[in-house]
Amino acid sequence: MRMETAEPLKSRTRNDTRARLVHVGTEILSEKGFTSTGLEEILEKAEVPKGSFYHYFGSKAKFGFAVIDNYEYLWAQKLTRLLRDPAVPPLERIDNYISEGVRGLEKYAFRRGCLIGNMGQEMAALDEEFRFRILKVFASWADYLGDCLAEAKQRADLPADFDVGEAARFFWFAWEGAVLQAKLERSVAPIERFRRVMFKYVLTGA
Amino acid sequence: MRMETAEPLKSRTRNDTRARLVHVGTEILSEKGFTSTGLEEILEKAEVPKGSFYHYFGSKAKFGFAVIDNYEYLWAQKLTRLLRDPAVPPLERIDNYISEGVRGLEKYAFRRGCLIGNMGQEMAALDEEFRFRILKVFASWADYLGDCLAEAKQRADLPADFDVGEAARFFWFAWEGAVLQAKLERSVAPIERFRRVMFKYVLTGA
């Protein structure tokens, strides 16, 4: 019995410690970015000793990549849930995504922004490898949104000459700019402005 | 004679040292932001001893405000020159502003972005006073652009129901997002995408 439970327990503990570090890292990096986050802060919040951290990750940079992997995975779920929902018309799905973003900003009192956006801004201080990794995440988001816009175009909710790829990329960097401005103003006003301008001028059949 | 020249020379040196620190700070903070820039790096590049720095600024935060003052002043000149040029139609002035931004990004090999955007992203790590100061700079930029858009509307280059204030604010945060993405991609493609989408969908008479 003891041997049978020991291994699963041990491996559960190992996975828990690693997962807790990644979870805490995702939270803190969404607020402060990578460079200005000290390792001590992560260890303290996760209640994990430094030795454990290095056992799982080897370096702060490798930890950063694990946090990006986790964030990408969480966002892939969120974008799948919101932007691929066949029961909702495609442009309404995008509106729902924006509404969920508004709620997220309010929930965390405008402290948390986009982890990928935060790290993207730190490029001067980060490794080239981070740059490629972050571009890959942005490209995958443009794909999710592009698919949704292509559906809208197919339904004639967008004009026949609408450039889906161009609009999807534009959407994301304007979104990142809006999130930053919302954090700065501590108000959802920039996100609501983003929503109004996007739907009035860009994502419109007129 | 000696007494007459001594004072001006001394004061010229004093102003030069302070100005050099602010100039170097503006360059470095446009690349790396405030938090991840060490004082040593600024002192070394400006070739100024630490004592001098504290003599002029007292603290890194006060230096940060002096750099923002300088950046705001430089941008007020740039926006006046480009967005108030009576010889150029208002929407073309905005196009010119974007072109100058493209040249600036290329000139500094995509290392330098917007100092105000950079510092805006660091809010989690910075003082409340910085937040208000940065919002004030953004508000002044929205005013410059809003005036230009109002002129375009008056000439019927924009529709009669065009919301100038809303579009001006949207323009700036989408611009900040585009600059960040350009730095990340090391390409002007995001800026050109910004330009195309803005002029095709938002800044258009249709």
Interface residues (C-beta under 8 A of the other chain):
Chain A: E31 K32 G33 T35 S36 R111 G117 N118 G120 Q121 E122 M123 A124 A125 R131 I134 L135 F138 E166 A167 R169 F170 W172 F173 A174 W175 E176 G177 A178 L180 Q181 K183 L184 E185 P190 R193 F194 R196 V197 Y201 V202
Chain B: E31 K32 G33 T35 S36 R111 G117 N118 G120 Q121 E122 M123 A124 A125 R131 I134 L135 F138 E166 A167 R169 F170 W172 F173 A174 W175 E176 G177 A178 L180 Q181 K183 L184 E185 P190 R193 F194 R196 V197 Y201 V202
